[in-house]
Amino acid sequence: MAQQAWNLALLQMDIAIGEPERNFAKLERLLEEAAAHEPKPDVIMFPEMWNTGYALEQIQELSDVNGERTDALLSAFSKKHGVLIIGGSIAEKKEGGVYNTIYAYDREGGRVADYSKIHLFRLMDEEKFLQSGERVGQLELDGVPAGMMICYDIRFPELTRKLALGGAQIVFVPAEWPNPRLHHWRTLLMARAIENQMFVVSCNRVGVSGTTEFFGHSMVIDPWGEVLAEGDESEQIIRAQVDLSTVAEVRSRIPIFEDRRPQLY
Ligand SMILES: O=C(O)CCC(=O)C(=O)O
C-alpha cells in the first residue's frame, strides 16, 4: 500500500555558474545535511540546472555526458539513505544535444524516471542552446502517482492538468525563476495546486548570476491551495510534511474532475 505521508526536504541552494565542481561539492554537503535531520526526509529535491547554472554559451563542454556523474552520485545517495530523490535538473548531454533533465530515484537507488523540460524559455535563450523534451513527466514514487515539471512549464496549465488526469497527486517543480516575477511564481504555483487539487512542491535557487537575481521562495502547497512551507531568499533547507490523503479529501469535497466538461472546451 502506498505511503500516506512524506517528509520533504527542499535544498534551496545557490549555484555557481559554469562551475560543476563547486556545485557537486555543495550538493553533496547539503544532501548529507538533509539526510542527517530528524525526522528523516522521505523525498529530497533541489533546483533546476544545479550542475552548471545558466552557462549556456559553454553548455556543450560543461554538461554531464549521459548524466553519468549525476546518476552515480544520486543513485548511491538514495540507496545509502533509503530516500526518494527528485534530482533537481541538470544540463545533460546526450546524442542530439543538451537537455534540461530531472532524474528521479526510488529508495533503493533505482532511477525510476527522467523528464526533460518541454517548454524552453526564450527570454533566457534556452531554445538556442538546449533541446526540448518530447514527453510529460509522469512517475510513481512509493506507489504514489506523481509528476515532474521544470520552471517555465508552470505557465502551461494544460501540462499540469494532463499530469493530474494521469493520476498525479503531487507535482515536483525544480526551477531557476528570477526576480522580478515573484508574484507570477507564487500565483501560478498556487493556481496549479488549487485547480488540480494536488500538492505542488517547487524548489527554486537563490543567489545572483551575472545581472540576474534569484529569489528562492521554494514552496510546498497543498491541494486546497494552502502554503505549508515557503523559503525566504537565502540558501536553506525547507522542510514540510505532506499528507497525501488530503488529495482524495479535497477532490471529494469539490468534485471538479467529475464536473468538468471537456467536450465543451
Ligand atoms: O516563466 C518565467 O518567468 C521564468 C521561467 C524561467 O526562468 C525558466 O524556465 O528557466
The ligand as a MOL file (V3000), in Angstrom:
LIG
                    3D

  0  0  0     0  0            999 V3000
M  V30 BEGIN CTAB
M  V30 COUNTS 10 9 0 0 0
M  V30 BEGIN ATOM
M  V30 1 O 8.4970 31.9520 -16.7620 0
M  V30 2 C 9.2770 32.6530 -16.1040 0
M  V30 3 O 9.0000 33.8140 -15.7750 0
M  V30 4 C 10.6100 32.1310 -15.6770 0
M  V30 5 C 10.9790 30.8570 -16.3670 0
M  V30 6 C 12.4020 30.5110 -16.2380 0
M  V30 7 O 13.1900 31.2600 -15.7100 0
M  V30 8 C 12.8830 29.2180 -16.7250 0
M  V30 9 O 12.0920 28.4120 -17.2250 0
M  V30 10 O 14.0890 28.9620 -16.5890 0
M  V30 END ATOM
M  V30 BEGIN BOND
M  V30 1 2 1 2
M  V30 2 1 2 3
M  V30 3 1 2 4
M  V30 4 1 4 5
M  V30 5 1 5 6
M  V30 6 2 6 7
M  V30 7 1 6 8
M  V30 8 2 8 9
M  V30 9 1 8 10
M  V30 END BOND
M  V30 END CTAB
M  END
